[in-house]
Amino acid sequence: MYKRILLKLSGEALAGESKVGLDEQVLKNTCEEIKKIHDMGVEIAIVVGGGNFWRGKYGEYMERTSADYMGMLATAINAVALQESLEKIGLEVRVQTAIEMKEIAEPFIQRKAMDHLKKNKIVIFACGTGSPFFSTDTCAALRATQIKADAILVAKTIDGIYSADPKEDPNAKKFDHISFKEYIDQDLKVMDMTAITMCRDNNIPVVVFAMNNPENFAKAINEEPVGTTVS
């Protein structure tokens, strides 16, 4: 069983069917599943995306740096919402941000994050890496490396990694397991190449699974077959 994990949550998945904003029931269900794996003795850090509020592609006619900073602020909204929901069910949570916003959260400090985890607090990392041109996937890989996570669990709207977009190609093949080299050679898109390369270089497996199936969280923690594993 993985003892310390970095959970990467899709912001879009938190919006539920509407694809925009936050779905209260989805948020509640997700937090209940996080509590279950926390109660198993797993140390949990979380990186959440911001696609339910803002995506870089929305700023097509905007300077890239500005568009990326807006995306970072979107992740902070989701992080605070997750913190509130997790605390309501009895968990201790700290939000750390890569952009200073001291009235809302702590700044990211590696040693402090590690200390929180050892005390069984959940740590949510917001605002990506704090730099434009880097995705929340890259943030997940970076933070997982910094906290010495055993694995990155990626909870998405899709149930794994496919050879092509299954919404566009009905013949797309789903992988149960794929190596980092195969992922890179086939130019797959579930996580960006910077993130995957960092995971490869630091020997951190990545498990991609569907967020809408409550059992998937515990299965992923116990290394049972679920979604797709990249290692």
N, C-alpha and C positions, 0 to 999 in steps of 0.2 A: 504494500500500500504506500502511495506517495505520502510523505510526512509534511512537506511544505510545498504549496502550489501557488502559481500565479494564474488567477482566473481572468481571462479576457472576455468581457461581455460586450455583445453588440448593442450599440445604442439604439439602432433601428428595431432590434428584437424587443426592447423595453417598451416600444410604442404599441406593440400588439398589432391588431388588424389595421388600425388607422395609419400606421407608418410614420406618424408625426406626434411629437410630444411624449407623454408618459401614460401608460395604461396601468391604473392602480392595481388591478387584479394580477397582471403579469408581473409587476414589481413585487407584489406580496408573495406570489408563488415562487419567484426566483429567490427571494430572501429566505423563504422557508427551506428551500433546497440547500442553500448555502449554510443555514443553521444545522441541517442534518449532517453535512460533511464536517462542519466545525465540531459537532458533538462527537464525531468519530476520533477526535484528537488531531485533526489536520490543521496546520497553520496556513492561513489564507490571506493572500494579498490579491487585490483586484485592480485591473485597469479597465475602464469603461470607455467605449467610443462615444461620439456625439452626433452620429448620423440621424438621430431622431429630431434634432434641432438644426443642424447645419452640416453640410458637406463642402469640401473644397470646390467641387464642380459647380456649386451654386454661385461661386464667385468668379465665374468664367471671364467676366469683363473687369475683374478687380485685380489689383496687384496681389500676387501670390502670398506674400508675407502677411498682408492684412486678412486675407481669406483664411489662412492657416491659424492665425491668432483667434479669429472668431470661432473656429472649430475647437480650439483649446478651451475657450470659455464655455462652449456647449458641453464639454466633458465635465467641467466643474459643476454644472447644473445637475447632471446625472449622478455625479459622485455624492453631492449633498442629499439628493433624493434617496439614494441607496443607504447612506448613513442613517438617515431618519428611519427608514423602513426596517433596517437591521436592528437598530437600537430599540425599536418598539417591541421586538420579540426577544429582548434580553441579552443582546450581544454588545460587547464593547467595540467601538469602531473609531478609527482615526482617519481623517482625510489629510493627505499630503499633496501639495501642489508644486509643480515645477515653475509656476509663476507666482510670485509672492502675493497673497491676499490674506493677510494675517487676521482680519476680522472673521474670516470664514474657515480657514484651515491652517495647518502647520506647513512650513516649507519642507520640501523633500530633503531629508538628511538620512543617509544610508544607515548609520549606526542606530539612529532613533527608530527607524522603521524595523530594523532587526530586533531591537529591544521590545517594541510593541508586539511583534510576532511571538517572541519567546514568552511573553506574558498572556498569550492566547487572545490578543486583540486582533481584530481584522483591520488591515490597512488598505485604504483605497487611494490609488495614485491617480491624480487628475492633471489636466493640462499637458498631456503628452510628455515629450522630452523638454518642453519649454522653448524649443527652437522650431521655426518654420521649416518646411520641406521634409519633415519626418512624421510618419503616421503613428497612430496609437498602437499599431502592430509592432512597430519598431520600439515604441515605449515599453510594450509588454516584454519584448525580448531583452531590452536593456535592464529593466527593473528585475526581471527574473534572474538575470545574471548577477545583479548587484546583491540580491537577497539570498542567492544560492538556492533557488527553487529547484525541486526535483523534476518538475514538469510545468508546461504551460497548457492549461485547459482552455480551449476556445469555444465558447458557447455562442452559436449563431442561429440564423433562421434556416440554414441548410443543414442536412444531416451528415455531412462529411465532405470529403474532397472528391471531385469528379474530374474526368479527363477534359470535359468542356462544361459550359453552363447548362445544367439539366433543364432549365426553363426554355432554353433556345434549341438545344440538341437532344431529342428523345433517345438517341443512341449513346449518350454520354455514359462512360463507365465509372462506377464508384470504386474507389480504392479502400480496402480495409487497412492496408499498411503500405507506406511508400517511403523510400529513403530520401534524405535531404538532396542527394545528387539527382535522383529521378525527378523530384519536385522542381529543382532548378533547371534541369535539362528540358523538361516539358513545359517550362514557363507557366506554371499553374498560378492561380490568382487569389487563392483564399487568404493568404498572408503575403505581404510584399517581400521582395527578394532580400532587402536589407535585414528584415526581421528573421527570415529563414536562415540566412547566412550566419547571423549572430548566434542563433540557436544551434546550428551545426558546429560552429567553432567552439561553443561552450558545452556541447554534448547535452543539450536540454531537449528532451522529446516534446513534441507538440501533439495534443489530442484535440481533434475538431469534431464537435457533435452538435446535435440539434438541441436548442434551448427549451423547446416546447414539450419535451418528454421529461417529466420530473425524475425518472429513474436514472437518467443518463449521467447526472452529476456523480452519484455514488459509484456507478459502474466505472466511470473514468478514473475516479480516485483509486479504486481497487484493481485497476489495470485489466478489467474485464473487457471483452470485445464490444466496442461502441464507436460509432462514427469512423474516423480515419486517424491513424497514428502516423506521424512523421518522425523518423528517428534514424 
